[in-house]
Amino acid sequence: MKSSRNFNFKALTQNNHTISIEKEPIDNNLKLLKMIKEWLNNILTVRQIKTEQKDLTFKDDSNNETITLTELISKNVPEFTDGATDQLSSVLFNGHMQTCYTGVKSFENIDQVNYERYILTYPHGGEGALDFVTTDPIEPNTTKEVLYPSQKPFEAPLTGHYLYLDPDSEKLSSQDSRPMMIMCHGLTGGSHESYLRSIIKTIIDENSDKNDLETDFAVCVLNSRGCCQSRLTTPQLYNGGWTNDLRYCVQYLHKHFPNRSLYMMGFSLGAAIVTNYIGEENTNSLIKCAMVMGTPWDLLASANFIDSTRVGSKLYSPTLKQNLCNLVLLHKEFLEKDPVWKEMIENDMSGLSSVKEFDDIFTGPMFGYKDATDYYNNASPKNRIAGIRTPFVSINALDDPIVGGTCIPDELIKTNPFTMVLETNIGGHLGWFKDIYGQRWYPKPVAKFFHSFHNAIVAKGFKPINTLPEHKCPNVRTTFEVKIE
């Protein structure tokens, strides 16, 4: 198992033979002291995992100017360069502390973001809540105005930060050329999550600093079915391979904002959905660049990992399982319209103790899989890496106690120049806290990355020149063609 710290004992070996401390006592003692100091100070170190062949290169056809993804990062986002370091909170000194802090601290008073919600009606059945970020203040009385028959007024903690967007609003279409970010949240989360808002707030602040309407990012969050106080209209939830709703959302946005360059981010389970989607789309992708965080690359390996540790089996897995059960109970009325789910809800809910058991009983069968293992094996995002033809970056922490740090598919990433993993030695699962007040390591570099990518590559008309053999990886079994009218 990879070390969860920047305490790299490989530095003390050479050609698989231990270097004698007596032979070079001064140099090796200095190295050891340096590693201990980094360990004690909770020093984060970045390692870039990328192609061992030609780096992803972009070219301007008019004057043959080129830039690589690595050069873009080196010039504009030093925090993401290979070997870059930073210091995380010394109080939150390991992956467990970083991860648990996301659940015990209230982030309501920091990184506040307001949303206007539009309800998508999926052509294959069901509805989804698409939340557009707005910088306009929201009046308290407007939060009670429900403009969609299937939905209900917002409740705390969303009140004061959300309102429904009129289906006939002029905001739902535009001919401007602003870049637009689409975000997908984690397991049972939503647009209200702090790990997501921290990036949005930073992007908004950068927009106001630049004051350039042509390069200011618009941001929206697609909530998974039934999440973030949205209501189900059909007896179906979602899973890590259910890319159909995201595909429809992208096509909707492309139609109504035809001149906007679309970008994408996903977190945890949302990272799995985004990765699967980008891989399935292959060369047909409408996304200019995508980034994911806390990606569960191998769903089965992650499920086995979380249940193999004492903290995982006693804390993380039961907590995530309970969140899923709460979601089912919240939408019990609609789910029980299907007699199969009615029987399962009545007979099988109380005995579940892990996420995998939940997916065995509910998620797998709900989407036509035999069980959780069948679902995990088919929907794991590592299966779609070979099909990615969109510039794609993943950020994973080695001490992530939820998805595990050993399931990062290094060799698969190295075969595809369109993909890069930024592996950090510490950070937990969607944590990376620099202090106990909620400041995180990643929001500023993420915002800088997307702004620089848009300004230095997309806005200038640069195109990737890397060529790969034709490879259309198999779609997730539940994926089908989605066409917007």
N, C-alpha and C positions, 0 to 999 in steps of 0.2 A: 504493500500500500504506500502511496506517495506521502511524504511528510506534509503535515498541515501547517508547517512553519517554514520560514526561510533558513532552516537548519540543515544544510545540504551536506550530508556525510560523503557524497560523491567527490567533494572537494578534497577529501583526504585519501582518495584512491587514484591509481593510475595503472592502466592496463590490467585491471582486475586484481592488482596486488596492493596491499596496504602500504602507504608511504611510511617509512620509519620516522617516528617523531624525533628520535635521537639524531637521525641523519641531518634533518633540517629543523632543529628545535625552534629557532627564532621565527622563521617564516610560518611554520605550521601553528605555533602558539598564537601568533598574531591573527591568523585566519580563524582559529578556534575562538579567540576572544571577540573578534568581529562578529562571528555568527551568534555567540551568546548574547552580545549587546543588542543585535537586531532582534533576537528572540525575546529578550526582556522588554525591549521598547515597542514591541508589536509592529515591526516594520513590514509593510506590504511591498512585495516585489512582483513585477509584471514579467511574464515570459510570453513571447509571441510564438504561437504554433502556426506555421504557414507552409506553403508549397516549398519543396526543396528544388523545384525547377525554376521557371521564370516567374518572377513576381507579377502580380496583377498590374497591368500597364494600361493607361488611358492615353489616347492620342487625339490631337486636333488635326483634322484632315486639311485645314486651310494652310497651316504653316509647319506641319509635322512636329509640333511641340508635343512632348510626352511627359507624363508623371506617373509614378507607381503609387500604389496604395501605401506602401511603407514610407515613401518619401513624403506623401501627404501627411501621414501621422507624425513623422519626425519633425516636419516644419511647423505644424499647427497644433498638434496634441502631444506634447512631450510626456504627459502622464501615461500614454498608451505605448510608448516606445519599449523595445526589448531591454529589460534590465532596469526600467524606471522604478523608483521607490517612493514610498510615502509612509506616513505614520498613522495607524489607526488608534482608537482609544485604548489606553493601557488598562482601563477598567474592564472593557469588553475584550478580554485577552485571548479568547479562542472562538472557534466556529459556533459552539453552543451558545456562548454569551452573545455573540453578534446576532445569531438567529433568534434567540428567545427575546432579545430586546425589541424586536419588531412587534412582538405580541404584548409585551407588558407596558410599554410606554405609549402614552397618548400623543399623537402627532397633529391633533386637530388645530392647534394654534400656530403651526408653522407650515410653510409652503401651501398656503390656502389657494385653491383654484375654484373658479366658478364654471358651471357647465349649462349648456342648453341641450335638452334631449330631444332627439328625433327617433321615432319608432319605425324601424325597417320592417316591411312585410315580406318575408321570404317566399319566393315563388314555389318552393317545395314544401311549404307549410311552416307555420310558426312565426314569431316576431322576435326582433332583437333591438336592444336599446343602444343607439349610437349617440354618444355624448360629445358635443362640440365645445371646446374651450372658449370662453368669452372673457374679455377684460371689462365688460360692463357690469356695474353693480346689480344685484338682484334684490328687488323689493320683496319684503316678507309676504305680502298678500298674493304675489304672483305665483308662489310655490304651490298654492292650492288649486291653481287652474289646470285641470286635466283636459288635454285636447285630444286624447285618444280613448275610445270606449273601453279598451281592454285594460287600461292602466289605472293606478290609484295615485292620490296625492303623495308627495314625498314626505317621509318621516325623518326624525332625528337619526343619525347625525347629518343627513343630506340637506335638511331644511336650511335655507339661507344661502346655499351654494348651488342649487339646482332649480331649473324651471323647464317646463315643456316648451318645445319649439313648435310654433304653428306650422302645420304641414304645407301651408301656402307661403311660408316666409321667403322673402327674397334672399335670405342668408343661405338657403339650401342650393343655390347655384351661383356661379360667378365665372366671368371670362378672364379674371386676373391670373397672373402667372406666379403667385406666391407658392412656395413649396409647402406641402402638407404632410404632416406626420400622422400615421395611424398606429395606435397602441393596443396591445392585447394583454390583459391582466393575468394573474395567477389563478390557482385552483378554484376557489369559491369567492374570489375577490371582486373588484370592480374599479371604476374610474376614481373612486374615493381613496384608494390605497396610497399610503405615504411614499412607498418606493417609486411609484409612478408619478405622483404629484411633485416630488422633488426635482425630477427632470423637467417636467412641464413648466414649473415655476422658473427654473433656470433659463429655459428656452425663451419664455416670455420676457424675462429681464434682459436677455441678450437682444431680443427684438426691440425693446424700448431704447437700449443703448445705441443700437445701430440706426434706428429710426429710418429704415429703408423698406418701404412697403413691398418692393419687388423681391426682397430676400427674407422678409419676416416670415417665420414659420407659422402656419395654422396647424392646430393640433386637435385630434379627435380620438376618442377611446371607444372601441367596440366591446360592449359588455356581453359575456356569454349568456346564453338563454337562462332566464330566471335569476340572474345575479344583479347586485346593486339596486335592489328594490324594483326590478322589472318583473312583470308577470308572465307566466307561461300561457300560451293559447293552444298548445298541443301537448300530448303526454310524452315529451322528449326533452332531455337535457343536452349534454355536450360531452366531448372527450378530447384527449390530446391529439387525435387524428381527424377530428371533425373539422375539415377545412372549408366546407361548403358555405357556411355563413360568412366567413372572412372573404372568400372569393366573391360572393355576391356584394358585400360591402365595398370592396375595391372597385368592382365594375360600376356600382352606383356612384361612387365618388368620381371616378374617371369620366362618367357621362355628364355629371352635373358641374364638375370643375375641370373641363377638358384641357385647360392650359397649365394646370398645376402638376408639378413633379411630385410623385408620391413616394414617401419613405415609410419605413415600418419598424416597430419595436415590439418585442414580446418578452414576458417575464414568467419564469417557472413553467407551469403548464401552458401558458400563453406562448412561451418560447418554443415549446414543442409544436404547437399549432402553426406558428409562423414559419418554423423551419420546414415542416412538412409541406406547407403551402408553397413556399419559395421553391422547394425541390420539385414539387409536382408541376409547377408552372413552367419550369425549365426556361427555354428561350422566349416563351410567350409572356414572361413576367412584366407587369406594369409598374413594378417597384424599382426605383433607381438604386436604392441601397437599404439593407436591413441590418438590424442589430438585435441580438437576444441576450438575456441575462439569466443565470441560474438554470440553464437548459438541462432537462433530464434526457440526455442523449439516448440512453437505453432504458426504457420504461421498466422492463423486467429486472434488470440489474439494480436500478434505483429502488424498486419495491423490495427486492431481497436485501439490499443494503440497509434500508431504514429499519427493517424488521430484525436484522442481525445484531444490532447494537442495543445495549440496555436502555440508553436514553431514547433511541429511536423507537423501540418496541413498546416502551412504557409511557412515552410522552408524545413524540412527534406523530407517529402513525395513528394512535388513538385520537389525538386532537384533530388531525386532518380528516379522519374517518367521521368524527362527530360533526365537523363542519359540513361534510357531504350529507350526512343523515339529516342535519338541520335544514339543508337546502331541499331535500326530498320532502320533509314534513311541511316546510313552508309552502310547497306547491302540491301538497297531497291531493287537493281537490281536483286538479287537472290530471295529475299522474294516475289517479285511480280510475279515470275514465277508461283506461286500458285494464281489463280484468287481470292480466298477468301481473302488472305492477301493483294492483290492489292487493292481490294475494301475498306478494312478496313484502309489501310494506307492513301488512298485518302480521305476517308470520316470521319474517327473517331479520327485521331491523334490530331487535334488542340483543341478539347474540353476536353481532359483529364487533370485532376488536381491532381491525387494521384496515388500511386503505385497500390492500389487496383483496381482503374478504368482501369489502363493499363492491369492488369492481367485479369480483366473481359473481355476486348475486345481482347487481344492478347494471353497472356500466357495460360490461361485456355483453350480456343477453339483450340489453336495450338496443344495441347496435349490431346485433346479429352475430356476435362472437360466441364461441363455446364457453369461454370463461375469461378470467383476467389475463392469464398467460397468453391465450390466443390473441387477445386485444393488444397486450403489450408488445408481443413479437411483431405484429403487423403494423402498429402505429408508432413505433419508435422512430424518432426523427433521424437517427443515424442512417436509417435505410434510404433517406432522401438526399444525403450529402452529395452523391455523385451526380445528381440531376441539377444542382444549383448553378445557375448562370447569372445570378445577380450578386454584386458585391455584398459580402455577408460577413459579419463579425459577431462572435459570441464571447461573452465574458463569464468565466467560471472560476469559482474559488475551490482550491484543493481541500479545504476544511469544511466544505458544504455538508452538513449532517443530514440534509433532506434527500438530495439526489446523489450524493457521494462524489468524491473527487477522482475516483479511479475509472469512471466510465467515459471520460473524455476520449473520443475516437481520434487520437493523434494521427495515426497512419492514414485514415480516410481523409482527414483535413489536409494533410500534406500532398495528397494526390490531386486536389482541386484548387487551382490558383484563385478562384473566386471566393474561397473561404479562409477565414483566419480565426483562431481562438486566442483571446487574451486570458492567459491562465494566471491567477493570483494565488500566492501561497496561503493567504488568509482572507477572511471576509464573510464566511458563513453563507447562509442562504438569503440572498437579497439584502444583506446587511451592509458591510463595508463602512461601518460608522467610524468617523474620525473623533467624535466626542459624544458625551451622553446627552447632549441637547438635540441631537437628531441630524447634525451635519454629516453628510455622506461623502465618500471619496469620488464617486462616479458622476454626479450630475454635471459639473462643469466640463470635464473632458468629453462627456457624451454630447453635450450641446455644442462644444467647439468642433467635434468631429463632424456632426451633420451640417453645421453651418459652413465649414471649410470644404466639405465634400460637395455641397451644392454650389458654392461660389467658385471653387477652383476647377471643378470637373463638369457638373451638369449644366450650369449657367453658361459655360464657355463652349458647350457642345462636344466635349471630349467623350470618346467611346472606348470601351474595353477592346483591346486588340488580341487578347489571348485566345487561342483556338484550342478546342478540346475535341476529342472524338465524339461523335454523336452518341449520346447516352440518355435515354428516357427511362428513368428509374420507375419501378412500379408504383402506382398510386396507392394511397391508403385504401383499404377495401371498401370503406363507406363513401369514398369520393365519387361524385358524379358531375356531369357537365352542367354548369350554371350559366345561363345567358339572360342578361337583363334586357327588357323590352325598351 
